[in-house]
């Protein structure tokens, strides 16, 4: 894992809101998003459900995969993962270096209620 926790890079989102559910405790938060938003960092490892305009994404951030990049196809309402070996834009490396942090939401600061012990 990186020193800034796990990274979840989300591409081609609708720029209004993102729902995030921590599957471990059942807590859901809604985050308003604007242009320039690229995802979250400083996420504890674990399972999450991400929803944007009805398109649900189930992710499992693990020690083996602490940086994940997903792209939304808003027409189909589906998500596609971009593996590091297929990452032509270098999102994995940018996240690992911390260069993307200014475009990412610090999850532990911005949505700390997501990590409470109860919903």
Backbone torsions as a table, in degrees:
resi	resn	phi	psi	omega
1	UNK	NA	148.9	178.1
2	UNK	-75.8	167.3	179.8
3	UNK	-67.7	-16.6	179.4
4	UNK	-103.7	33.5	179.5
5	UNK	69.9	-162.3	-180.0
6	UNK	-84.2	154.6	179.6
7	UNK	-116.5	137.8	174.4
8	UNK	-128.5	103.0	-179.3
9	UNK	-93.0	126.6	-176.0
10	UNK	-122.3	121.0	-175.8
11	UNK	-108.6	148.9	173.0
12	UNK	61.8	37.5	177.9
13	UNK	-76.5	156.2	164.3
14	UNK	-69.9	134.7	-174.2
15	UNK	-92.5	68.1	174.4
16	UNK	-135.3	-62.1	178.1
17	UNK	-154.2	159.0	-179.6
18	UNK	-132.3	129.7	174.6
19	UNK	-100.2	133.7	-179.7
20	UNK	-126.5	126.0	177.0
21	UNK	-117.6	127.9	173.6
22	UNK	-86.4	111.8	-175.7
23	UNK	-67.0	-22.9	-178.3
24	UNK	-69.2	-35.1	-176.8
25	UNK	-121.4	-3.6	177.6
26	UNK	77.6	4.0	-179.3
27	UNK	-76.8	132.9	176.0
28	UNK	-119.1	135.5	174.0
29	UNK	-125.8	150.7	175.2
30	UNK	-111.8	127.9	-176.6
31	UNK	-114.7	122.6	173.6
32	UNK	-71.3	137.8	179.5
33	UNK	-128.2	153.6	-178.8
34	UNK	-130.3	176.8	175.2
35	UNK	-55.6	143.8	-178.2
36	UNK	94.6	-17.8	178.6
37	UNK	-66.1	132.3	-178.6
38	UNK	-124.6	-2.1	179.6
39	UNK	137.6	-153.8	-174.7
40	UNK	-131.8	152.2	170.2
41	UNK	-136.0	171.6	-177.8
42	UNK	66.1	32.8	175.4
43	UNK	-86.8	132.5	171.7
44	UNK	-64.1	150.1	176.2
45	UNK	-59.3	148.3	178.6
46	UNK	149.0	-172.7	-177.7
47	UNK	-102.9	136.2	-178.6
48	UNK	-137.0	152.4	167.9
49	UNK	-113.5	129.4	179.1
50	UNK	-113.6	135.5	178.3
51	UNK	-132.9	132.5	176.5
52	UNK	-139.7	114.5	-179.0
53	UNK	53.9	41.7	176.2
54	UNK	85.2	-9.7	178.1
55	UNK	-87.0	114.9	-178.2
56	UNK	-96.6	139.6	177.8
57	UNK	-127.8	124.6	174.6
58	UNK	-102.9	121.2	-179.0
59	UNK	-123.6	150.2	175.1
60	UNK	-127.2	103.5	179.5
61	UNK	-85.2	117.1	-174.8
62	UNK	-124.7	170.1	174.8
63	UNK	-56.0	-36.4	-179.3
64	UNK	-77.1	-20.4	-178.4
65	UNK	-140.5	65.7	-177.9
66	UNK	-80.9	-9.5	176.3
67	UNK	-124.3	116.9	179.2
68	UNK	-127.4	140.2	-179.7
69	UNK	-120.9	125.0	-178.6
70	UNK	-128.9	143.1	179.3
71	UNK	-120.7	131.8	179.3
72	UNK	-89.6	129.6	167.5
73	UNK	-96.9	98.9	-172.6
74	UNK	-68.4	-24.3	178.1
75	UNK	-70.4	-45.5	-178.5
76	UNK	-87.3	-17.8	-177.1
77	UNK	70.6	32.6	-178.1
78	UNK	-124.9	160.0	179.5
79	UNK	-115.2	144.4	176.2
80	UNK	-126.9	130.3	178.8
81	UNK	-82.9	139.1	173.1
82	UNK	-103.7	109.4	178.2
83	UNK	-74.1	157.4	-176.9
84	UNK	-56.2	-40.7	-177.8
85	UNK	-68.0	-17.6	179.0
86	UNK	-107.0	8.9	-173.0
87	UNK	-86.3	82.7	-178.3
88	UNK	-65.0	-24.2	-178.8
89	UNK	-90.1	-8.7	176.3
90	UNK	76.1	24.4	-178.8
91	UNK	-59.0	-39.6	-179.8
92	UNK	-60.4	-47.3	-179.2
93	UNK	-68.3	-38.2	177.6
94	UNK	-63.1	-41.0	177.9
95	UNK	-65.5	-47.9	-178.0
96	UNK	-57.8	-36.7	-177.9
97	UNK	-81.2	-13.2	-176.9
98	UNK	87.8	-1.0	-177.0
99	UNK	-65.8	-21.3	-178.9
100	UNK	-92.1	-7.7	-170.7
101	UNK	-54.3	-31.6	-178.8
102	UNK	-69.6	-19.1	178.5
103	UNK	-102.6	3.4	-178.4
104	UNK	-114.0	149.4	177.4
105	UNK	-85.2	127.6	176.1
106	UNK	-75.4	102.6	-171.8
107	UNK	-59.4	-42.6	-176.9
108	UNK	-66.2	-27.6	178.3
109	UNK	-89.4	-47.7	-171.3
110	UNK	-78.9	-31.9	-177.6
111	UNK	-131.7	49.2	-176.0
112	UNK	-60.0	-28.1	179.3
113	UNK	-63.2	-20.7	178.6
114	UNK	-63.5	-20.6	-174.1
115	UNK	-109.1	15.0	176.3
116	UNK	-72.2	169.1	-176.6
117	UNK	-80.3	-14.1	-178.1
118	UNK	-144.6	153.8	-179.4
119	UNK	-69.6	NA	NA
